[in-house]
Amino acid sequence: MFGRRRINGWCFLFIAVLLTAQSSFAQSPGGRGGDMGANKVDPKRSDEYVLGPGDVIQIVVWRNEHLSKTLPVRPDGKISLPLVDDLQASGVTPSQLKEMIAKGLRQFIDNPIVTVIVSEVNNYKVSVLGEVKKPGVYLLKGRTTVLEAISMAEGFTEFATTNNILLMKRRNGQRYRFDYRAFVNGENLDQNVYLDPGDTIIVR
C-alpha cells in the first residue's frame, strides 16, 4: 500500500511546475476561479496585503521630500515618521497605513497626498506541516500556490494521504480541502489557490 503512495521526487517537481501553470490560467480573470481563489494576494501590488515586522515600505508625501521615507516595519510592528511619530504598521494594509499617515499630517499640512508602497516583503510566511519531507515555516517572496509550497517542502512522504490535504486560511479562518490526486488527474484545478501570509497547509 505504501509503495503505491510513494512519489518520486523528480516526478513531483515536474508535475508541480506543469500543473501550477495550468492552475494559474484557471484562476485568471477569464478562468473559473473559486471561493478560495478570491483570497489570492500579490504582496507588492495589492492593498489587501497585511504588513508585518520586517517588511520595508516606501512612504511618499507629495511635494515633501523631508517626509518621504523608506522604512522597515520594526519588530514591535511600528514605524517612525517625522511629525506623526510612531504609527502601528503591522496588521494593517498599505491603504490603511496611507490614511493613518495622512490623518496625522493634516495637523501640519493642508490636504497631504500620501502614497505607501511595499518595497520588500519579509513577512510573507506560510507553514507546511505534517507528512511532507521538510515541514516548517517558509518565507515567500512572491505569489505562491498550494502546490508550489508543498514543492518547497520537497513533496510528500510515503505516508501522506494526498487526497485530503488541509488548507487553513488565516485571513478568514476558513478551512479548505485540497485533493492532490484529483488535481493531477486534471480535476478541480481551481483548488490550487494562491496563499496569503500566515496560511497553513497540513498534509495528513
N, C-alpha and C positions, 0 to 999 in steps of 0.2 A: 504493500500500500504506500509506504513511504517513498518507494522507488518511483511511483507514478507522480508523486508530488515534487520530486527533486527537479529544480530548474537550473539549467546550465547558465552560468554567469554571463557568458558572451551572448547567448541567445536572448537572455532577459534584457540586456542593454540594447541589443539591436531592436527588439520589439518595442522597448520604451521609446527610443528615438523615432521609429517609424510611426507608431500609433499615436504618439503625442502630437505629431504634426497633423494627423487626421482629426484628433480631438480639438486642436486649436481651430481648425477650419469649421468644425461643427459648432464651436462656441462663438464664432464671429457673428456680427450683426445679421448676416444672412443665414446663419445656421439655426439649428433647433433650439439650442440653449436649454435652460432648466432652472429649477428653483435654486440649486447650489450655484449655478453659473452666474446668477445675478449678483453674487457676492464677490466676484473677482476684482482685484485691485492692482493697478500698476503703481508701485510705491512712489516713483518720482513724478508721475504725471497726474495722479488722481487726488482730488481733495478729500477722498474717502480714507486715505492712508492716515493712520493714527500714529503720531510722533511718539518717540520713546527715547530714553537715555542713549547717548552715543550718536544719534542722528545729527547730521550737520545741515543747517538751514541758512539760506541766504535771505536776508531781510533788506528790501529796497524801499526807501522812503523817497518819493518823487521830489526832485529838486532839493535834496538834502543829503549830501554825501557824508556828513558827520554822523547822521543817524543810520545810515545804511551799513549793515554789518553782515559778516558771515560768522555764524556762531555754532558751537556744538551744544546739544542739549546735555546739561550736566547730569551726573549720577543721581542728584536729588530731583531731576525732572524739570529743572528751571533754566531759564536763560536770563542774562542781564543786558539791558539796553538803556542807553542814556535817556534821562527824563522819566522813563516809566519804571526804572529799577528792575526788580526780579518779577518774572512772569512764569506761570506754570505752563510749560510747553508739552510735557509728557502727558499723554492721554487725550490730547485734542488734535484736530485735523489742521493742516496748513490754513484752510479757510477760516477756521475758528480763531487760530492764533493771530491771523491778519486783523480780524475785527477787534481782538483784545488790544493789540498794539495801537491800532487807530484810535480806539476809545481813550487809551491813556495819553496819546499825543494831542488829542483835541483840547486839552487844557493849556497847551503851549503853541499849537499850530492850527491855523484855520483849514478845515477840510483836508486833513492829511490823506494822501493816497499811498497805501502800503501794499507791497507785494511780498509774499512768502514763498520761497522755492526750496524744495528739498534737494540739497546738493549731494549728500551721501546718505545712503540707507545702511545703518548699522544696527537696527533694531528689528529687522525683518527675520524673525526666527520662528521655526516650526519644530515640533517634536515628532520623531518617527520611532515608535516603540513596539515592543513585542517580538514576533517571530521574523525579524529581519537580521541580516548578518552584522550590521553595525548600528544598533539602536542608539539614539541620542538626540541632542538638540542641534539643529543645523541653521547656520546663518545664510540667508539667501540674499542675492544681490539684484534680483530681478524677478519677474513673474515666473512662478514655478507651479506646475501641476502636481496632482497627487502622485501620478506615476513617476514623474521626474524626481520627486522627493524620495520615493521608495528606491529609485535607482541610486540616489546619493547615499542611501543606507546599504548599498550593494546587494539589493534584492532580497528575496525571501529565503528563510531557512527551509530545510526539508520537512519541517513540521507545520509549516504555515497553512492555515485554512484560507486560501486565496479568494474564495467566493463570498467572504463575509468580513471584509476589512472595514473598520470603523473610522469615520472622519468626524472629529469634534470641532465645530466652528466656535472660536472664541467670541466673535462679534455678536452673534445672535443666540449662542448657547445651544444651537441645534446639533443633532447627531444624524449622520447620513451613512448609508451602507454603500461600499464600493465593491463591486463584483469584478475582480480581475479576470476570471475565466470568461465571463460574458464579454468583457471588453476586448480581449484578444481574439474573440470569435466575431468581432465586428458589431456587437450588440451594445446598446446603451452607451454610446460614445460620449454623450454629454455629461456622464458622471465623472469624467476626468477633469475636474474643475481646477481653476487657479486657487492657490492657497492664500490666506490672509495671515498677517502676523499673529502669532500665538496659537495657530491651529495645531491640532494633534491628530496624528494618524496612528491607529493601533491595529497591528496585524496579529490576529489570534491563532 
